[in-house]
């Protein structure tokens, strides 16, 4: 009988160990699914950029090359004009001539480019804890809230300040002509014409400021592609199955021409991300943190 009880005890312990091992089992595929879900909830799968359109100054040759490439890809309409002149400036006790070189570009999206525009920045999906879902407090449901009168006290004037003292309408020192001038002054009013320059330099200077006058920057969001989890490696289980960490490899996909030109990436480009996990008795392994 004693031997029979011992066999039963050993069997029960074996079942318990197997059950615990099955419940706490961690695999690359389960981590990959969980990491992908966390990326999607955090809006981390969409690649996009903030792209400027309209008329603006662009003196970076690399940026202008990207604009020319986007035009060649039929994603934008693009033109550029150069404004250059020599300007005489005073330096200490003598004069010097500085060369001014500016580039004004005009950019607009084509119908093909407009198909890549995102209406808004991809926002993380708020995780709803259904276990903590409850109705908000509403006092209007109760009679005591409807019957109680709000306090209403009379105003007490300040005895040290005479009424209509004119403090609110005090003169701030700006005459009417000066105020009107400040209100009508544009954001990009032409500066004074540089002194000591030739007629052609003066005309180039004036044309440059005229090209930018009253122009405002406009921005759109362009979708460049997406990324996804393709592999999990180097899984380490720590603290007696309470936590774990691993490396997750992301891979780009659906990269369009805007992504190739502006993002300098292609389909299949990879990124390495570190993931931390925690084990919950009622939920199993869950991703706690993702970091590049």
C-alpha positions in Angstrom: 0.0 0.0 0.0 2.8 2.4 0.9 4.6 1.7 -2.4 1.3 2.3 -4.3 0.9 5.7 -2.6 4.4 6.6 -3.5 3.8 5.8 -7.2 0.7 8.0 -7.1 2.6 10.9 -5.5 5.4 10.7 -8.1 2.8 10.6 -10.9 1.0 13.6 -9.5 4.2 15.6 -9.3 5.1 14.6 -12.9 1.7 15.8 -14.1 2.2 19.1 -12.2 5.6 19.7 -13.7 4.5 18.9 -17.2 1.5 21.2 -16.8 3.6 24.1 -15.6 6.1 23.5 -18.4 3.3 23.7 -21.0 1.8 26.8 -19.5 5.0 28.7 -19.4 6.4 27.5 -22.7 7.9 30.3 -24.8 8.7 30.0 -28.5 10.0 32.3 -31.3 6.6 32.2 -33.1 4.7 33.3 -30.0 7.1 36.2 -29.4 6.9 37.2 -33.0 3.0 37.3 -32.9 3.0 39.3 -29.7 5.7 41.7 -30.9 3.9 42.3 -34.2 0.6 43.0 -32.3 2.4 45.5 -30.1 3.9 47.3 -33.1 0.6 47.5 -34.8 -1.1 48.9 -31.7 1.7 51.4 -31.4 1.5 52.5 -35.0 5.1 51.3 -35.5 4.5 49.4 -38.7 3.8 52.3 -41.0 6.8 54.3 -42.4 6.0 57.9 -43.3 7.6 61.3 -43.6 6.6 65.0 -43.3 7.0 66.4 -46.8 7.0 70.2 -47.7 5.1 71.5 -50.7 4.5 75.0 -52.1 7.1 77.7 -52.8 10.0 77.8 -50.4 13.8 78.3 -50.2 15.9 75.1 -50.5 19.7 75.7 -50.5 20.6 72.0 -49.8 21.8 70.4 -53.1 21.0 66.9 -51.7 17.4 67.9 -50.9 17.0 69.4 -54.4 18.4 66.2 -55.9 15.7 64.2 -54.0 13.1 66.6 -55.4 14.4 66.1 -58.9 14.2 62.3 -58.4 10.6 62.5 -57.1 9.8 64.5 -60.2 11.4 61.8 -62.4 9.3 59.2 -60.6 6.2 61.3 -61.5 5.3 61.8 -57.8 5.6 65.6 -57.8 5.7 68.7 -60.1 9.0 70.5 -59.4 10.8 73.6 -60.6 13.8 75.5 -59.2 15.1 79.0 -59.8 18.5 80.4 -58.7 19.0 83.9 -57.4 22.6 85.0 -57.1 24.3 88.4 -56.7 27.3 90.1 -55.2 26.6 92.3 -52.2 28.8 95.0 -50.8 29.0 95.0 -47.0 31.0 97.1 -44.6 33.4 95.2 -42.3 35.1 97.3 -39.7 37.0 100.0 -41.6 36.8 98.7 -45.1 34.3 97.1 -47.5 34.0 93.5 -48.7 31.9 91.8 -51.4 29.9 88.7 -50.4 28.4 86.3 -52.9 24.8 85.5 -52.2 23.4 82.2 -53.7 19.7 81.2 -53.1 17.4 78.6 -54.6 13.6 78.9 -54.7 11.7 75.8 -55.4 8.1 75.2 -56.2 6.7 71.7 -55.4 3.2 70.2 -55.8 2.0 66.6 -55.7 0.8 64.8 -58.9 -2.2 62.5 -58.8 0.2 59.6 -58.3 1.8 61.4 -55.4 -1.5 62.2 -53.8 -2.3 58.5 -53.5 0.5 58.3 -51.0 -0.8 61.0 -48.7 -1.9 60.0 -45.2 -4.8 62.0 -43.7 -3.3 62.0 -40.3 -0.3 60.8 -38.3 -0.7 57.1 -37.5 -1.8 57.1 -33.9 -1.3 54.3 -31.3 -4.4 52.3 -30.6 -5.4 52.8 -27.0 -5.4 49.6 -25.1 -8.8 49.1 -23.4 -8.8 47.2 -20.1 -12.2 45.6 -20.2 -11.8 44.3 -16.6 -11.8 48.0 -15.5 -14.8 49.1 -17.6 -17.4 50.8 -15.5 -20.0 53.6 -15.9 -18.9 57.1 -15.1 -20.4 58.9 -12.1 -23.4 61.1 -13.1 -24.8 63.2 -10.3 -27.8 64.4 -12.4 -29.4 61.0 -11.8 -30.1 61.9 -8.2 -32.7 64.2 -6.8 -30.4 65.8 -4.3 -28.1 67.1 -7.1 -31.0 68.7 -8.9 -32.5 70.4 -5.9 -29.3 71.9 -4.3 -28.8 75.5 -5.2 -25.5 76.8 -6.3 -23.9 79.6 -4.2 -24.3 83.1 -5.6 -22.4 85.9 -3.8 -22.4 89.6 -4.5 -19.2 91.2 -6.0 -17.2 93.4 -3.7 -15.5 96.3 -5.6 -11.9 97.2 -4.8 -12.0 100.5 -2.8 -8.5 101.4 -3.8 -9.1 101.6 -7.6 -11.5 104.3 -8.8 -14.0 103.1 -11.5 -13.2 104.1 -15.1 -9.7 105.1 -14.2 -8.6 104.6 -17.8 -6.0 101.9 -16.9 -7.4 99.4 -19.4 -7.1 101.9 -22.2 -3.8 103.4 -21.4 -1.6 104.5 -24.3 1.2 102.0 -24.9 3.3 104.5 -26.7 2.4 103.4 -30.3 0.8 106.0 -32.4 -2.0 105.1 -34.8 0.3 105.3 -37.8 2.9 103.0 -36.2 0.2 100.5 -35.1 -1.3 100.3 -38.5 2.0 99.8 -40.1 2.8 96.9 -37.7 -0.5 95.2 -38.5 -0.1 95.4 -42.2 3.5 94.5 -42.3 4.1 91.1 -44.0 6.1 88.3 -42.7 8.6 88.5 -45.5 8.8 92.2 -46.4 11.7 93.0 -48.7 14.8 94.3 -47.0 16.6 97.5 -48.0 18.4 97.2 -51.3 22.1 96.6 -50.6 24.3 99.6 -51.2 27.2 99.6 -53.6 25.9 96.9 -55.9 25.4 96.9 -59.6 22.0 97.2 -61.3 21.9 93.5 -62.2 22.7 92.5 -58.6 20.0 94.8 -57.2 17.4 93.3 -59.6 18.4 89.8 -58.5 18.1 90.8 -54.9 14.7 92.2 -55.3 13.5 89.3 -57.4 14.6 86.8 -54.7 12.6 88.5 -52.0 9.6 89.0 -54.3 9.6 85.2 -55.0 9.2 84.5 -51.3 6.8 87.3 -50.4 3.6 86.0 -48.7 4.5 82.4 -49.3 3.7 79.9 -46.5 5.0 76.5 -46.0 2.6 73.6 -46.5 3.2 70.0 -45.3 1.7 66.6 -46.1 2.4 63.2 -44.7 3.7 60.7 -47.3 3.5 57.0 -46.8 6.8 55.4 -47.6 6.2 51.7 -46.8 5.8 49.4 -43.8 7.8 47.0 -41.6 7.0 43.7 -40.0 8.5 41.1 -37.7 10.2 38.3 -39.6 12.4 36.5 -37.0 13.0 36.1 -33.2 16.4 35.0 -31.9 18.6 34.8 -28.8 15.7 34.1 -26.3 16.8 34.3 -22.7 14.5 33.3 -19.8 15.4 35.0 -16.6 14.4 34.9 -12.9 12.9 31.4 -12.8 10.5 31.9 -15.7 9.2 35.3 -14.5 10.7 37.4 -17.3 12.5 37.0 -20.6 14.2 39.0 -23.3 15.0 38.4 -27.0 16.0 40.1 -30.2 13.4 40.7 -32.9 14.3 41.3 -36.5 12.1 43.7 -38.5 12.0 43.8 -42.3 10.7 46.6 -44.6 8.0 45.8 -47.2 5.9 47.6 -49.7 8.5 50.4 -50.1 7.4 52.8 -52.8 9.5 55.2 -54.9 9.0 58.0 -52.3 10.4 55.6 -49.6 13.4 54.7 -51.8 14.2 58.4 -52.6 13.5 59.9 -49.2 14.0 57.0 -46.8 16.9 55.4 -48.8 15.5 52.0 -48.1 14.4 49.0 -50.2 12.2 46.0 -49.6 14.0 43.5 -47.3 16.0 46.1 -45.3 16.3 44.8 -41.7 16.4 46.4 -38.3 17.2 44.8 -34.9 14.9 45.5 -32.0 15.2 44.3 -28.3 12.1 42.9 -26.7 11.4 42.3 -23.0 8.6 39.9 -21.9 6.9 39.1 -18.6 5.0 35.9 -17.7 1.5 36.2 -16.3 -0.2 33.1 -14.8 -3.5 34.1 -16.4 -2.3 35.5 -19.7 1.0 33.7 -20.4 4.0 35.6 -22.0 3.3 39.3 -22.8 5.6 41.9 -24.4 6.4 44.6 -21.9 8.9 46.8 -23.9 10.2 47.2 -27.4 13.3 49.3 -28.1 15.7 49.8 -31.0 
